[in-house]
């Protein structure tokens, strides 16, 4: 019998406020969850698209961080209940479980607009910004005074940079929220596929939850019967990156916004603090009309006046020139040189962009167990060997040189002129 019977009883009875979701159908909330949803920081998530500029390719991809966050809460509640029912689960406090569910709900409060366009930029991590929002008004007062919870504890579940003081239960929640089989991935893969109208991200949630096992402070392990659940996540993640997240048009739009913001930060026209706490609308309104020429790229994305790809090839980690381009400052220098080579001598930074996606992992990183002991993943015959993981990454990461259409029109054979650069 589980030692966490009071926690299971709470999970079964306290969440009786229904909310309809197009993906998971009926969500069950509580009064305290509704109070957080009604707060200004959470409502702002309604104005941040989950997939940024992906709607340029998939018109249905206008779902928001708001609906995603509700989905993560829903799956976190199902996951913690499945674990709490098992006798091997560590003792869970009612306060800790409530804190974990709020952390799952609020995990994206600090997220930047335009999804991953801000990745690699010299900015604070969105988890750090989330932890600050949780510890500031109005959420600090709501959590501490009305819900009788510690905002710092909830923040530490979300932000791995905060100390845990050796708290086993806190570590358990942190690893549960962020891992190979976590409620965040399970929601966004399903939700993104649903709204894009593609089949690639669909997961069998019930099957996955039936096969998770408590793993002490490390979060969860997976019964060997459930290996296909993680394989499905990794395959789905690969296909979603290939077809949606890194679609060539989405990459162009993402690169244009990243270039605009990076150039503005590099020149001092924009300070990092000006980019925190923005939603899509405020970001576009504040910077698309800015007098600094590279920031005009933001308006061009909104109007779908996208740059054109003139060179595209796989990223080669063994190529020193490719390695050099992983640094944004080196990439900016190369862009200026290419622009001058192509004849743009007036203002190079706004006309040529090199796009190189950041590394992404497909490793099978979850402990396996049978009914008696831990099992090595390789012994179970999973296809996600180191070679397969390397092949997946190599297939996805592609270098592109994209240029302004007005510059492209004056070039007879830009691909031949630029091939030597890559």
C-alpha positions in Angstrom: 0.0 0.0 0.0 1.3 3.5 -0.8 2.5 5.7 2.0 1.2 8.7 0.1 -2.5 8.0 0.5 -3.2 11.6 1.7 -1.5 12.9 -1.4 -3.5 10.6 -3.7 -6.7 11.7 -1.9 -5.9 15.3 -2.5 -5.2 14.7 -6.2 -8.5 12.9 -6.5 -10.7 15.4 -4.7 -9.2 18.9 -4.7 -9.2 19.4 -8.4 -12.9 19.7 -9.3 -13.1 22.8 -11.4 -13.5 21.8 -15.0 -11.9 23.5 -18.0 -12.2 22.4 -21.6 -9.0 21.9 -23.6 -9.1 20.9 -27.3 -6.2 18.4 -26.8 -6.9 16.7 -23.5 -10.6 17.5 -23.4 -11.5 17.9 -19.7 -8.9 19.5 -17.4 -9.6 19.4 -13.7 -8.4 22.5 -11.8 -8.6 23.8 -8.2 -9.5 27.2 -6.8 -5.8 27.9 -6.1 -4.8 27.0 -9.6 -7.6 29.3 -11.0 -6.2 32.1 -8.8 -2.8 31.7 -10.4 -4.3 31.5 -13.9 -6.1 34.8 -13.3 -2.9 36.6 -12.3 -1.3 39.1 -14.8 1.9 37.2 -15.3 0.0 34.0 -16.3 -2.4 35.9 -18.5 0.5 37.3 -20.5 1.2 33.7 -21.7 -2.0 34.1 -23.8 -0.1 36.6 -25.9 3.0 34.4 -26.6 2.6 31.9 -29.4 3.9 28.5 -28.5 5.7 28.1 -31.9 6.6 31.6 -32.8 6.7 32.1 -36.6 5.7 28.6 -37.4 2.2 29.9 -38.3 3.8 31.3 -41.5 4.0 27.6 -42.6 1.2 26.0 -40.5 -1.7 28.5 -40.2 -3.1 26.5 -37.2 0.0 27.0 -35.2 -1.3 30.0 -33.2 -1.7 28.2 -29.9 -0.1 29.8 -27.0 2.1 29.2 -24.0 -1.1 29.7 -21.9 -2.8 26.5 -23.2 0.5 24.6 -23.2 1.0 25.5 -19.5 -2.4 24.2 -18.6 -1.6 21.0 -20.5 1.7 20.6 -18.6 -0.2 21.0 -15.3 -2.7 18.4 -16.4 -0.1 15.8 -17.3 2.0 16.6 -14.2 -1.0 15.8 -12.0 -1.6 12.5 -13.8 2.2 11.7 -13.5 2.6 12.5 -9.8 -0.6 10.5 -9.0 0.8 7.5 -10.9 4.0 7.6 -8.9 2.4 8.4 -5.5 0.3 5.2 -5.9 3.4 3.0 -5.9 4.9 1.8 -2.6 8.5 2.6 -3.8 7.8 6.3 -4.1 9.5 8.5 -1.6 7.3 10.2 1.0 5.6 13.2 -0.5 4.3 16.1 1.5 1.0 17.7 0.5 2.7 21.1 0.4 5.4 19.7 -1.9 2.9 18.2 -4.3 0.9 21.4 -4.5 4.2 23.3 -5.1 5.2 20.9 -7.8 1.9 21.3 -9.7 2.2 25.1 -9.5 5.7 24.8 -10.8 4.5 22.7 -13.7 1.8 25.3 -14.4 4.1 28.3 -14.2 7.3 26.8 -15.8 7.1 29.1 -18.8 6.2 32.4 -17.1 9.6 33.9 -18.1 9.6 32.7 -21.7 10.6 35.1 -24.4 8.3 36.0 -27.3 8.8 34.3 -30.7 9.6 30.9 -29.1 13.3 30.0 -29.8 14.4 33.0 -31.8 16.2 34.3 -28.6 18.2 31.1 -28.1 22.0 31.5 -28.0 21.6 35.3 -27.3 23.4 36.8 -24.3 20.3 36.8 -22.2 19.1 35.2 -18.9 17.6 31.7 -19.2 13.8 31.8 -19.3 13.8 29.4 -16.2 15.8 32.1 -14.3 13.3 34.7 -15.3 10.4 32.4 -14.3 11.9 31.9 -10.8 12.2 35.7 -10.4 8.6 36.2 -11.4 7.5 33.6 -8.9 9.4 35.4 -6.1 8.0 38.9 -7.1 4.6 40.5 -6.7 1.9 39.7 -7.4 2.7 36.0 -7.4 4.8 36.1 -4.3 2.0 37.5 -2.2 -0.6 35.1 -3.7 1.6 32.0 -3.1 2.8 33.0 0.3 -0.2 34.7 1.9 -3.2 33.1 0.2 -2.0 29.6 -0.7 0.5 29.2 2.2 3.3 28.0 -0.1 6.9 29.0 -0.3 7.6 30.9 -3.6 11.3 30.1 -3.3 10.6 26.4 -3.1 8.4 26.5 -6.3 11.1 28.6 -8.0 13.7 26.1 -7.1 11.7 23.3 -8.8 11.8 25.3 -12.1 15.2 26.8 -11.9 18.1 24.4 -11.6 20.5 27.2 -10.8 18.9 27.7 -7.4 20.2 25.6 -4.5 18.2 22.6 -3.2 19.9 22.4 0.3 20.0 18.6 -0.2 16.1 18.4 -0.2 15.3 15.0 -1.6 11.7 15.8 -2.3 12.6 19.0 -4.1 15.1 17.2 -6.3 12.5 14.6 -7.1 10.1 17.3 -8.3 12.8 19.1 -10.3 13.8 15.9 -12.1 10.2 15.0 -12.7 9.5 18.3 -14.4 12.5 18.2 -16.6 13.7 14.9 -18.0 13.5 12.4 -20.9 9.8 11.6 -20.1 8.4 14.8 -18.6 5.0 16.5 -18.7 6.4 19.4 -20.7 7.5 17.2 -23.7 4.4 15.1 -23.5 2.2 18.1 -23.9 4.2 20.2 -26.4 4.8 17.3 -28.8 1.1 16.4 -28.8 -0.2 19.9 -28.8 2.1 21.2 -31.5 1.2 18.3 -33.8 -2.5 18.8 -33.1 -2.5 22.5 -34.0 -0.1 22.1 -37.0 -2.3 19.3 -38.4 0.5 16.8 -38.6 0.6 13.2 -37.1 4.3 13.2 -35.9 4.0 14.3 -32.3 1.3 12.0 -31.0 2.1 10.1 -27.8 0.3 7.2 -26.0 0.2 9.0 -22.6 -1.7 6.2 -20.8 0.9 3.7 -21.8 3.8 5.9 -20.7 2.2 6.6 -17.3 1.5 2.8 -16.7 5.2 2.1 -17.1 6.9 4.8 -15.1 8.5 3.9 -11.8 9.7 6.0 -8.8 13.5 6.4 -8.8 14.2 8.2 -5.6 15.4 11.8 -5.9 16.2 11.1 -9.5 12.6 11.3 -10.5 11.5 8.4 -12.6 12.7 5.2 -14.2 10.9 3.3 -16.9 9.9 -0.4 -16.9 11.4 -2.3 -19.7 7.9 -2.8 -21.1 7.7 0.9 -21.7 10.9 1.4 -23.8 8.8 2.2 -26.8 7.3 5.2 -25.0 10.6 7.0 -24.8 11.5 5.8 -28.3 8.3 7.3 -29.5 9.1 10.6 -27.9 12.5 10.7 -29.5 11.2 9.7 -32.9 8.4 12.3 -32.6 10.8 15.0 -31.5 13.0 14.2 -34.5 10.1 14.4 -37.0 8.7 17.5 -35.4 12.0 19.2 -35.7 12.4 18.1 -39.3 8.8 19.0 -40.4 7.8 21.9 -38.1 10.3 23.4 -35.7 13.2 23.6 -38.2 11.2 23.8 -41.4 13.3 25.9 -43.8 10.8 28.8 -43.8 10.5 28.8 -40.0 14.3 28.8 -39.8 14.5 31.9 -42.1 12.0 33.8 -40.0 13.7 32.7 -36.8 17.1 33.7 -38.1 15.8 37.1 -39.1 14.5 37.9 -35.6 17.6 36.5 -34.0 19.8 38.6 -36.2 17.8 41.7 -35.4 18.0 41.2 -31.7 21.6 40.1 -31.6 22.8 43.1 -33.7 20.8 45.5 -31.5 22.4 44.0 -28.3 25.8 43.9 -29.8 25.6 47.6 -30.8 24.1 48.7 -27.5 20.9 49.9 -29.1 19.0 47.5 -26.9 19.8 46.3 -23.4 19.0 42.8 -22.3 16.6 44.1 -19.6 14.4 45.6 -22.3 13.7 42.1 -23.7 12.5 40.6 -20.5 8.8 40.3 -19.7 7.6 40.9 -23.2 4.9 39.1 -25.2 4.7 38.8 -29.0 2.6 42.0 -29.4 4.7 44.2 -27.2 7.9 42.9 -28.6 6.8 43.7 -32.2 5.3 47.1 -31.3 8.4 48.2 -29.4 11.1 47.1 -31.9 9.7 46.7 -35.4 9.4 50.5 -35.7 12.8 51.2 -34.1 15.1 53.5 -36.1 18.0 51.0 -35.8 18.0 49.4 -39.3 18.5 45.8 -38.4 15.5 45.9 -36.1 13.4 46.4 -39.3 13.8 42.7 -39.8 11.1 42.1 -37.2 8.5 44.0 -39.2 9.5 42.1 -42.3 8.8 38.8 -40.6 5.4 40.1 -39.5 4.6 41.1 -43.1 6.1 37.8 -44.4 8.7 39.6 -46.4 11.2 36.9 -45.8 14.8 36.5 -46.9 15.8 34.0 -49.5 18.1 31.0 -49.0 21.0 31.0 -51.5 23.2 28.3 -49.9 22.2 25.3 -47.8 24.3 22.3 -46.7 24.7 20.0 -43.7 26.6 21.3 -40.7 30.0 19.6 -40.5 31.4 19.5 -36.9 34.8 18.6 -38.3 35.0 21.7 -40.5 36.8 24.6 -38.8 34.8 27.1 -40.7 31.6 25.6 -39.6 32.8 25.4 -36.0 33.7 29.1 -36.1 30.1 29.9 -37.0 28.7 28.4 -33.8 29.7 31.6 -32.1 27.3 34.4 -32.8 29.9 37.2 -32.9 32.0 35.2 -35.4 28.9 34.6 -37.4 28.2 38.3 -37.5 31.7 39.1 -38.8 31.3 36.5 -41.5 27.9 38.0 -42.5 29.5 41.4 -42.9 32.2 40.0 -45.1 29.8 38.1 -47.3 27.5 41.2 -47.6 30.5 43.3 -48.8 31.4 40.5 -51.2 27.9 40.6 -52.6 28.1 44.3 -53.2 26.2 45.7 -50.2 28.6 48.3 -48.9 26.0 50.6 -47.3 24.9 48.6 -44.2 25.9 44.9 -44.3 24.4 43.7 -41.0 20.8 43.8 -42.2 21.1 42.1 -45.6 23.0 38.8 -45.1 22.3 36.2 -42.4 23.9 32.9 -41.7 21.5 30.5 -40.0 22.9 27.6 -37.9 20.4 25.8 -35.6 21.6 25.1 -32.0 22.5 21.5 -31.0 19.6 19.3 -30.0 19.7 16.0 -28.1 18.0 12.7 -28.9 19.8 10.6 -26.2 17.9 7.8 -24.5 18.5 9.3 -21.1 16.3 7.5 -18.6 17.0 4.5 -16.3 15.3 1.3 -17.2 14.1 -1.3 -14.7 12.4 -4.7 -14.7 10.5 -6.1 -11.8 13.7 -6.7 -9.8 16.6 -4.5 -10.8 18.0 -1.8 -13.1 18.6 -2.8 -16.7 21.1 -1.3 -19.2 19.3 0.4 -22.1 21.6 -1.1 -24.7 20.8 -4.6 -23.5 17.1 -4.0 -24.2 17.8 -3.4 -27.9 16.7 0.2 -28.2 17.5 1.7 -31.6 18.7 4.9 -30.0 22.4 4.0 -30.0 25.0 6.8 -30.0 25.4 6.4 -33.8 21.7 6.8 -34.4 21.6 9.9 -32.1 24.6 11.4 -34.0 22.9 10.6 -37.4 19.6 12.3 -36.3 21.5 15.5 -35.2 23.6 15.6 -38.3 20.5 15.2 -40.6 18.7 18.1 -38.9 21.4 20.7 -38.5 21.9 22.6 -41.7 23.8 25.7 -42.5 22.1 28.3 -44.6 23.1 31.7 -46.0 20.0 33.8 -46.5 19.9 37.2 -48.1 17.4 40.1 -48.6 15.3 39.7 -51.7 16.4 43.0 -53.0 20.0 41.9 -52.8 19.2 38.5 -54.3 17.7 40.1 -57.4 21.1 41.7 -58.4 23.1 38.4 -58.1 23.5 36.2 -61.1 24.7 33.1 -59.2 24.9 33.7 -55.5 25.3 30.1 -54.6 28.5 29.8 -56.6 29.8 33.0 -55.1 29.2 31.9 -51.6 30.0 28.2 -51.7 33.6 28.9 -50.6 32.3 30.3 -47.3 30.9 27.1 -46.1 
